[in-house]
């Protein structure tokens, strides 16, 4: 019997927001809204920042051109407890994958992350992410 994906997740981890102005985005969310800067990390040649307010975390990263319109949020990530088991379960469930395999970014947090993305019924991106 297949499990629902909640078997491998514990909570919402973050929402993703691409930006053409990382410093301005950090300033807005920290100085205007009241978020705290949790960390800035390299991702290739770009930077990525995590901002926290209460129970919500925003992952914002540098891109050449952000949407600059309604729908600018890129994805929602769920905190994953076992990324390999979650990926196998998602395959068994026949979910619509954006990624064909589990990805990693070793420069995030202390030991990196492993993640994969699926599409929801409205082509929204849902990320399953395990902080290593």
C-alpha positions as CSV (number, residue, x, y, z in Angstrom):
1,X,0.0,0.0,0.0
2,X,1.3,3.4,-1.0
3,X,1.7,6.1,1.7
4,X,0.6,9.7,1.3
5,X,3.5,12.1,1.1
6,X,2.8,13.3,4.6
7,X,4.5,10.0,5.7
8,X,7.8,11.7,4.7
9,X,7.2,15.3,5.6
10,X,6.9,17.2,8.9
11,X,5.9,20.8,8.0
12,X,6.1,23.6,5.5
13,X,9.8,24.4,5.2
14,X,9.8,27.6,3.0
15,X,8.3,29.4,0.1
16,X,10.5,30.4,-2.8
17,X,10.8,33.9,-4.3
18,X,13.2,34.6,-7.2
19,X,14.4,38.2,-7.3
20,X,16.5,40.5,-9.5
21,X,17.5,42.6,-6.4
22,X,18.5,40.3,-3.5
23,X,19.7,43.1,-1.3
24,X,16.6,45.1,-1.8
25,X,14.4,42.1,-1.1
26,X,16.3,41.4,2.1
27,X,16.0,45.0,3.2
28,X,12.3,45.1,2.5
29,X,11.4,41.9,4.3
30,X,13.8,42.6,7.3
31,X,13.4,46.4,7.7
32,X,9.8,46.8,6.6
33,X,8.0,43.6,7.4
34,X,10.1,42.4,10.3
35,X,11.6,39.1,9.0
36,X,15.0,38.0,10.4
37,X,17.9,37.1,8.0
38,X,18.6,33.4,8.7
39,X,21.4,33.1,6.3
40,X,22.9,34.0,2.9
41,X,24.4,31.2,0.8
42,X,26.2,30.8,-2.5
43,X,24.4,28.8,-5.2
44,X,26.8,28.7,-8.2
45,X,27.5,32.3,-9.1
46,X,24.3,33.6,-7.5
47,X,23.3,34.2,-3.8
48,X,20.4,32.8,-2.0
49,X,19.0,34.2,1.3
50,X,16.6,32.7,3.8
51,X,14.4,35.1,5.8
52,X,12.2,34.0,8.8
53,X,9.2,35.4,10.5
54,X,7.5,33.3,13.1
55,X,6.6,30.0,11.4
56,X,7.3,31.1,7.7
57,X,10.6,31.1,5.9
58,X,11.2,32.8,2.5
59,X,14.0,31.5,0.3
60,X,14.9,34.3,-2.1
61,X,17.6,34.0,-4.8
62,X,19.1,36.0,-7.6
63,X,17.8,35.7,-11.1
64,X,18.3,37.7,-14.3
65,X,14.6,38.6,-14.5
66,X,11.9,37.9,-11.9
67,X,8.2,37.8,-12.7
68,X,7.5,41.3,-11.3
69,X,3.7,40.4,-11.4
70,X,1.1,38.4,-9.6
71,X,2.3,34.9,-9.3
72,X,5.9,35.9,-8.5
73,X,6.2,33.2,-5.8
74,X,8.0,30.2,-7.4
75,X,7.4,27.3,-5.1
76,X,6.4,25.9,-1.7
77,X,8.7,23.5,0.0
78,X,7.8,20.8,2.6
79,X,10.4,19.7,5.2
80,X,11.3,16.1,4.3
81,X,12.5,13.5,6.8
82,X,13.7,10.9,4.3
83,X,14.2,12.3,0.8
84,X,15.0,8.9,-0.9
85,X,11.9,7.2,0.5
86,X,9.8,10.3,-0.3
87,X,11.0,10.2,-3.9
88,X,10.3,6.5,-4.3
89,X,6.8,7.0,-2.8
90,X,6.2,10.0,-5.2
91,X,7.1,7.7,-8.1
92,X,4.7,5.0,-6.8
93,X,2.0,7.6,-6.6
94,X,2.6,8.6,-10.2
95,X,3.2,12.3,-9.4
96,X,4.1,14.7,-12.1
97,X,7.9,15.4,-11.6
98,X,9.7,18.6,-12.5
99,X,13.0,16.9,-11.7
100,X,13.8,13.4,-12.9
101,X,16.0,12.6,-9.8
102,X,16.8,13.9,-6.3
103,X,18.9,17.1,-6.6
104,X,21.4,18.6,-4.1
105,X,22.9,22.0,-3.1
106,X,25.8,21.3,-0.9
107,X,26.4,25.0,0.0
108,X,23.1,25.5,1.9
109,X,23.1,25.3,5.7
110,X,25.8,23.3,7.4
111,X,25.8,20.2,5.3
112,X,23.6,21.0,2.2
113,X,20.2,20.0,1.1
114,X,18.7,17.3,-1.0
115,X,15.3,17.9,-2.8
116,X,13.0,17.2,-5.7
117,X,10.1,19.0,-7.2
118,X,6.7,18.0,-8.4
119,X,3.9,19.8,-10.1
120,X,0.5,20.2,-8.5
121,X,-2.8,20.2,-10.4
122,X,-2.4,23.9,-11.3
123,X,1.3,23.5,-12.4
124,X,2.4,24.9,-9.0
125,X,5.8,23.7,-7.9
126,X,5.9,21.7,-4.7
127,X,9.4,21.0,-3.4
128,X,10.3,18.2,-1.0
129,X,13.5,19.2,0.8
130,X,15.7,17.5,3.4
131,X,18.3,19.6,5.2
132,X,21.3,17.3,5.6
